[in-house]
Amino acid sequence: MDLICYLRPGWAPTIRPAGATRDWMDRTQLSFAYRCLPLNIANAHGWEILAPVACDAIWHGGPGLENVQVRVAPGTDPKDAPVSAFGEGVLTFHINGLFRTPPGWNLWVGGSPNSPKDGLYPLTGVIETDWSPYTFTMNWRFTRRNHWVHVDAGEPICFIFPVQRTVLEQITPRFLPIESESEQAAHYAAWNNSRTEFLEALKRERPVRPVDQWQKRYYQGVDMTDQAVAPDHRAKLRLAAFARATPDAPAADPNAPIILDTDTRILGRAIGDVAAALKSGTLGSDAVPDALARRLTTLGLGESEALEVILAAIDRVEEDAT
């Protein structure tokens, strides 16, 4: 399936596969937020369009266009600068690309999931990009009056992913008593009891080892009997990047191996640093896992993949210790 962004002379949108990391998640103790797999998947569930220029904007509280003030650097190309186009405290970014999806597919357009921004809220739209010859704008509504908001150049301002147009209307939602599905009820009861016991144990005494501070069945894609039940379970997404098409260009493979930008000696030292931290126990501190993950990103790993390596190493060592 193709997702095409048509370019015309002068258009140069910067689009990238969304990463699973978030600044606020990085700052959680032992980067604990990344153990919530639904958050990770949502974070990376599409492509981000980045701001071409930095800006500062403020809303003075009224409904008129003049109530939104935008500042950009002198000499900024007008097509790159956000504007006040609709009033009602809305800041508008032009998306300089014409998107096309296959027949029957729309494009979900909004803000990056789990990325709150103080003073601005992303508005969401669903666009019929299988036929529309029109570009669209990304709009953010101010949530605070007289509060300057800064947007960095390269900051995500728009998040997109395709959705099938008619699939929701084909769904028949209904209620059923859980007892009507005996196997499902048994799995739920086992999980509910396990979860209750786990949370009660956490209240009594916080485990010292990170591996004991979370339940992993959903992350691993197994049911209460530890059986994998979904062959297409995902613990991470690896989306293909937009690329200029050439006649002989091979199709992008999102499951292709990661190519590290390093040599074996540098890679060995990085692995050695991780091993030394595991042996010394310093990975139990808040800062060390993040520092080691950043070290791995310099070798070519993505941020989420580097952190996944560190967390997997912690869990593996501590499971062996049990």
Secondary structure as GFF3:
##gff-version 3
##sequence-region A 1 322
A	DSSP	beta_strand	4	6	.	.	.	ID=ss1
A	DSSP	beta_strand	15	17	.	.	.	ID=ss2
A	DSSP	alpha_helix	23	26	.	.	.	ID=ss3
A	DSSP	three_ten_helix	29	35	.	.	.	ID=ss4
A	DSSP	alpha_helix	37	43	.	.	.	ID=ss5
A	DSSP	beta_strand	47	50	.	.	.	ID=ss6
A	DSSP	beta_strand	55	59	.	.	.	ID=ss7
A	DSSP	three_ten_helix	65	67	.	.	.	ID=ss8
A	DSSP	beta_strand	68	71	.	.	.	ID=ss9
A	DSSP	three_ten_helix	78	80	.	.	.	ID=ss10
A	DSSP	beta_strand	90	94	.	.	.	ID=ss11
A	DSSP	beta_strand	98	100	.	.	.	ID=ss12
A	DSSP	beta_strand	105	110	.	.	.	ID=ss13
A	DSSP	beta_strand	120	122	.	.	.	ID=ss14
A	DSSP	beta_strand	125	127	.	.	.	ID=ss15
A	DSSP	beta_strand	137	142	.	.	.	ID=ss16
A	DSSP	beta_strand	149	151	.	.	.	ID=ss17
A	DSSP	beta_strand	156	164	.	.	.	ID=ss18
A	DSSP	three_ten_helix	168	170	.	.	.	ID=ss19
A	DSSP	three_ten_helix	178	180	.	.	.	ID=ss20
A	DSSP	alpha_helix	182	204	.	.	.	ID=ss21
A	DSSP	three_ten_helix	210	213	.	.	.	ID=ss22
A	DSSP	alpha_helix	217	220	.	.	.	ID=ss23
A	DSSP	alpha_helix	264	280	.	.	.	ID=ss24
A	DSSP	three_ten_helix	282	284	.	.	.	ID=ss25
A	DSSP	alpha_helix	287	297	.	.	.	ID=ss26
A	DSSP	alpha_helix	303	320	.	.	.	ID=ss27
###
